[in-house]
Amino acid sequence: MAPLDLAALVWKDCRTFIIMNGDIREAADTVVATLMESYDEAEIREAFKFDGAIKMAVGDYTGSHDETDIEDDIDDDIITLIDDDGEFDYDEY
């Protein structure tokens, strides 16, 4: 198993705990900052294609959001997760 695939697996297993007990945005930002030292944007997006928080953090880190940054399984009410400053509200996610 490639290191990036292992990182994605660990993130997937820990995600519920992070959401319940911590700041998912801060955690995603930290994971992405670490991964960007060894991988490019496309590799990270592909490995974490199941996770909107990581994809949003990649977009924030690189300054280029992709239309797939928001998970596909979220319904059309996603606009309600954007706060008054135009930022994605991870706490509500």
Z-matrix of the N, CA and C atoms (Angstrom, degrees):
N
C 1 1.448
C 2 1.531 1 108.19
N 3 1.304 2 115.50 1 132.99
C 4 1.459 3 121.47 2 179.45
C 5 1.537 4 109.92 3 -70.26
N 6 1.325 5 117.37 4 149.40
C 7 1.475 6 120.23 5 -179.78
C 8 1.531 7 113.52 6 -55.78
N 9 1.319 8 116.96 7 -38.41
C 10 1.463 9 119.52 8 -179.90
C 11 1.526 10 110.68 9 -67.32
N 12 1.314 11 117.58 10 -38.31
C 13 1.466 12 120.96 11 176.51
C 14 1.529 13 110.88 12 -65.32
N 15 1.304 14 116.62 13 -37.66
C 16 1.461 15 121.24 14 176.68
C 17 1.531 16 110.50 15 -64.66
N 18 1.314 17 116.53 16 -43.15
C 19 1.467 18 120.57 17 177.62
C 20 1.524 19 110.49 18 -60.01
N 21 1.334 20 117.23 19 -42.22
C 22 1.469 21 121.17 20 178.81
C 23 1.526 22 110.78 21 -63.88
N 24 1.320 23 117.24 22 -40.85
C 25 1.455 24 121.56 23 179.02
C 26 1.531 25 111.53 24 -64.15
N 27 1.319 26 116.55 25 -44.49
C 28 1.468 27 120.52 26 178.39
C 29 1.527 28 110.45 27 -63.50
N 30 1.328 29 116.65 28 -43.50
C 31 1.468 30 120.42 29 178.82
C 32 1.526 31 110.11 30 -59.99
N 33 1.328 32 116.53 31 -45.27
C 34 1.458 33 120.70 32 -178.61
C 35 1.524 34 110.87 33 -60.76
N 36 1.329 35 116.64 34 -42.03
C 37 1.457 36 120.47 35 179.92
C 38 1.523 37 112.90 36 -69.78
N 39 1.312 38 117.92 37 -30.33
C 40 1.475 39 122.04 38 -176.66
C 41 1.524 40 113.14 39 -93.71
N 42 1.305 41 118.01 40 -11.97
C 43 1.463 42 122.53 41 -171.78
C 44 1.532 43 112.96 42 -56.35
N 45 1.312 44 117.60 43 -45.41
C 46 1.465 45 120.72 44 -179.31
C 47 1.522 46 110.89 45 -61.30
N 48 1.311 47 117.20 46 -42.84
C 49 1.464 48 120.94 47 177.97
C 50 1.524 49 110.38 48 -62.48
N 51 1.322 50 116.67 49 -43.50
C 52 1.469 51 120.33 50 -179.14
C 53 1.517 52 110.41 51 -63.00
N 54 1.325 53 117.19 52 -43.76
C 55 1.462 54 120.88 53 -179.44
C 56 1.532 55 110.31 54 -62.20
N 57 1.336 56 116.44 55 -41.51
C 58 1.465 57 120.20 56 -177.05
C 59 1.525 58 112.90 57 -75.87
N 60 1.323 59 117.45 58 -28.53
C 61 1.462 60 119.50 59 -169.96
C 62 1.522 61 115.76 60 -124.64
N 63 1.296 62 117.54 61 0.01
C 64 1.451 63 118.13 62 -176.01
C 65 1.511 64 112.45 63 -152.11
N 66 1.281 65 114.77 64 -169.02
C 67 1.452 66 122.83 65 -178.75
C 68 1.525 67 108.28 66 -97.05
N 69 1.324 68 116.78 67 103.69
C 70 1.463 69 121.63 68 -177.08
C 71 1.523 70 110.77 69 -61.72
N 72 1.314 71 116.96 70 -35.40
C 73 1.464 72 119.49 71 -179.59
C 74 1.523 73 111.00 72 -66.51
N 75 1.302 74 116.80 73 -46.46
C 76 1.463 75 120.46 74 179.28
C 77 1.529 76 110.61 75 -63.42
N 78 1.316 77 116.89 76 -41.53
C 79 1.462 78 120.72 77 178.54
C 80 1.529 79 110.73 78 -63.25
N 81 1.322 80 117.12 79 -45.26
C 82 1.465 81 120.96 80 179.49
C 83 1.527 82 110.94 81 -63.30
N 84 1.333 83 116.78 82 -42.02
C 85 1.469 84 120.58 83 178.31
C 86 1.529 85 111.04 84 -60.40
N 87 1.319 86 116.87 85 -41.26
C 88 1.463 87 121.30 86 -179.79
C 89 1.523 88 111.37 87 -67.15
N 90 1.324 89 116.58 88 -44.09
C 91 1.465 90 120.79 89 178.46
C 92 1.531 91 110.16 90 -61.13
N 93 1.315 92 116.90 91 -46.27
C 94 1.464 93 120.76 92 -178.79
C 95 1.527 94 111.04 93 -64.65
N 96 1.314 95 117.76 94 -43.64
C 97 1.471 96 120.06 95 179.23
C 98 1.527 97 110.68 96 -58.88
N 99 1.313 98 116.37 97 -39.48
C 100 1.461 99 120.42 98 178.45
C 101 1.528 100 111.08 99 -68.83
N 102 1.315 101 116.72 100 -45.53
C 103 1.464 102 120.60 101 -177.92
C 104 1.530 103 112.80 102 -67.51
N 105 1.326 104 116.85 103 -32.25
C 106 1.467 105 120.36 104 -178.79
C 107 1.529 106 112.06 105 -65.70
N 108 1.329 107 117.47 106 -15.30
C 109 1.463 108 120.78 107 176.30
C 110 1.522 109 111.68 108 -70.47
N 111 1.354 110 116.60 109 -24.15
C 112 1.458 111 120.46 110 -175.33
C 113 1.530 112 114.67 111 -123.46
N 114 1.326 113 117.55 112 -16.41
C 115 1.457 114 121.06 113 -174.76
C 116 1.516 115 109.89 114 -130.76
N 117 1.337 116 115.23 115 158.73
C 118 1.462 117 117.84 116 177.36
C 119 1.530 118 110.31 117 -94.73
N 120 1.301 119 114.42 118 170.98
C 121 1.462 120 122.46 119 -175.39
C 122 1.527 121 111.97 120 -54.28
N 123 1.308 122 117.55 121 -46.71
C 124 1.467 123 121.56 122 -176.93
C 125 1.523 124 111.84 123 -64.31
N 126 1.315 125 117.35 124 -39.57
C 127 1.466 126 120.71 125 179.26
C 128 1.529 127 111.27 126 -64.29
N 129 1.317 128 116.26 127 -41.93
C 130 1.464 129 120.31 128 -179.63
C 131 1.526 130 110.02 129 -68.25
N 132 1.318 131 116.56 130 -45.17
C 133 1.473 132 120.05 131 178.43
C 134 1.530 133 111.01 132 -58.04
N 135 1.317 134 117.23 133 -41.21
C 136 1.466 135 121.03 134 -179.36
C 137 1.529 136 110.89 135 -67.58
N 138 1.320 137 117.41 136 -46.37
C 139 1.464 138 120.95 137 -178.51
C 140 1.530 139 112.12 138 -65.20
N 141 1.325 140 116.54 139 -32.73
C 142 1.465 141 121.66 140 -177.42
C 143 1.526 142 111.43 141 -110.06
N 144 1.323 143 116.83 142 31.19
C 145 1.464 144 120.37 143 -176.17
C 146 1.527 145 112.93 144 -61.53
N 147 1.315 146 117.50 145 -16.76
C 148 1.455 147 122.71 146 179.79
C 149 1.528 148 112.63 147 -83.90
N 150 1.338 149 118.56 148 -7.03
C 151 1.453 150 120.34 149 -169.18
C 152 1.523 151 113.32 150 -126.92
N 153 1.319 152 115.11 151 113.07
C 154 1.462 153 120.76 152 -179.88
C 155 1.515 154 113.89 153 -66.69
N 156 1.334 155 117.73 154 -33.06
C 157 1.468 156 120.32 155 -178.53
C 158 1.524 157 110.90 156 -64.41
N 159 1.328 158 117.48 157 -43.06
C 160 1.462 159 120.30 158 178.54
C 161 1.520 160 110.13 159 -68.04
N 162 1.325 161 117.23 160 -42.91
C 163 1.470 162 119.23 161 -180.00
C 164 1.530 163 111.44 162 -63.40
N 165 1.332 164 117.16 163 -37.34
C 166 1.466 165 120.16 164 176.00
C 167 1.526 166 109.94 165 -65.47
N 168 1.327 167 117.49 166 -39.98
C 169 1.463 168 121.43 167 179.52
C 170 1.529 169 110.78 168 -65.91
N 171 1.330 170 117.12 169 -37.10
C 172 1.477 171 120.44 170 175.63
C 173 1.521 172 109.32 171 -62.13
N 174 1.321 173 116.63 172 -45.26
C 175 1.466 174 120.66 173 178.42
C 176 1.516 175 112.01 174 -61.56
N 177 1.318 176 116.89 175 -41.45
C 178 1.470 177 120.69 176 177.59
C 179 1.524 178 110.60 177 -64.71
N 180 1.325 179 116.84 178 -41.75
C 181 1.463 180 121.69 179 -177.70
C 182 1.527 181 111.31 180 -66.38
N 183 1.327 182 115.89 181 -42.27
C 184 1.474 183 120.08 182 -176.42
C 185 1.522 184 113.26 183 -91.72
N 186 1.327 185 116.06 184 -15.71
C 187 1.458 186 119.73 185 -177.97
C 188 1.517 187 113.26 186 77.73
N 189 1.327 188 116.48 187 16.27
C 190 1.467 189 119.93 188 -179.67
C 191 1.520 190 109.98 189 -138.35
N 192 1.321 191 115.50 190 96.25
C 193 1.456 192 119.95 191 179.09
C 194 1.516 193 110.11 192 -77.13
N 195 1.317 194 114.74 193 148.33
C 196 1.450 195 123.08 194 178.99
C 197 1.524 196 107.49 195 -107.97
N 198 1.315 197 117.21 196 153.32
C 199 1.464 198 120.02 197 -179.84
C 200 1.519 199 112.42 198 -63.53
N 201 1.322 200 117.92 199 -17.72
C 202 1.464 201 121.27 200 179.78
C 203 1.534 202 111.66 201 -93.69
N 204 1.317 203 118.37 202 10.90
C 205 1.463 204 120.58 203 -179.51
C 206 1.520 205 112.61 204 -63.25
N 207 1.298 206 117.19 205 -29.33
C 208 1.463 207 121.17 206 177.53
C 209 1.523 208 107.54 207 -94.04
N 210 1.313 209 116.42 208 132.28
C 211 1.457 210 120.41 209 -178.06
C 212 1.528 211 111.47 210 -57.89
N 213 1.321 212 115.29 211 141.63
C 214 1.454 213 121.70 212 -178.38
C 215 1.522 214 113.13 213 -66.07
N 216 1.316 215 118.41 214 -26.22
C 217 1.453 216 119.81 215 -174.84
C 218 1.526 217 112.97 216 -82.56
N 219 1.293 218 118.50 217 -0.13
C 220 1.464 219 121.32 218 175.59
C 221 1.519 220 107.59 219 -83.10
N 222 1.319 221 116.47 220 135.97
C 223 1.462 222 119.65 221 -175.70
C 224 1.526 223 112.48 222 -72.70
N 225 1.312 224 115.42 223 -178.06
C 226 1.462 225 121.11 224 -175.50
C 227 1.519 226 113.80 225 -68.07
N 228 1.314 227 118.55 226 -7.02
C 229 1.460 228 121.61 227 178.65
C 230 1.528 229 112.30 228 -81.00
N 231 1.332 230 117.14 229 15.03
C 232 1.466 231 121.87 230 -178.26
C 233 1.519 232 111.59 231 -57.02
N 234 1.322 233 116.23 232 -28.99
C 235 1.467 234 119.57 233 -178.90
C 236 1.530 235 110.56 234 -60.09
N 237 1.321 236 117.78 235 -25.17
C 238 1.464 237 120.69 236 178.88
C 239 1.520 238 111.54 237 -71.82
N 240 1.335 239 117.67 238 -12.46
C 241 1.458 240 121.27 239 179.51
C 242 1.531 241 112.14 240 -92.79
N 243 1.305 242 116.76 241 5.59
C 244 1.458 243 121.45 242 176.29
C 245 1.525 244 107.48 243 -99.63
N 246 1.344 245 116.30 244 122.60
C 247 1.461 246 119.14 245 -176.89
C 248 1.530 247 111.24 246 -79.74
N 249 1.321 248 116.04 247 -178.51
C 250 1.463 249 121.49 248 -176.46
C 251 1.520 250 113.86 249 -61.87
N 252 1.339 251 117.17 250 -23.65
C 253 1.458 252 121.04 251 179.09
C 254 1.522 253 112.38 252 -88.93
N 255 1.330 254 117.18 253 3.47
C 256 1.454 255 120.98 254 -178.82
C 257 1.514 256 113.40 255 81.76
N 258 1.326 257 117.00 256 11.75
C 259 1.464 258 122.00 257 -179.89
C 260 1.524 259 109.85 258 -94.19
N 261 1.320 260 116.85 259 146.95
C 262 1.458 261 122.21 260 175.78
C 263 1.524 262 108.75 261 -69.84
N 264 1.322 263 117.48 262 129.44
C 265 1.463 264 122.84 263 -177.28
C 266 1.524 265 109.79 264 -90.77
N 267 1.336 266 115.94 265 90.93
C 268 1.458 267 121.02 266 -178.91
C 269 1.512 268 112.28 267 -62.65
N 270 1.314 269 118.83 268 -28.70
C 271 1.457 270 121.23 269 -179.64
C 272 1.517 271 111.78 270 -63.97
N 273 1.319 272 116.92 271 -32.73
C 274 1.453 273 121.62 272 178.51
C 275 1.514 274 112.09 273 -85.77
N 276 1.328 275 116.53 274 -18.67
C 277 1.461 276 123.49 275 -178.55
C 278 1.493 277 108.63 276 -73.69
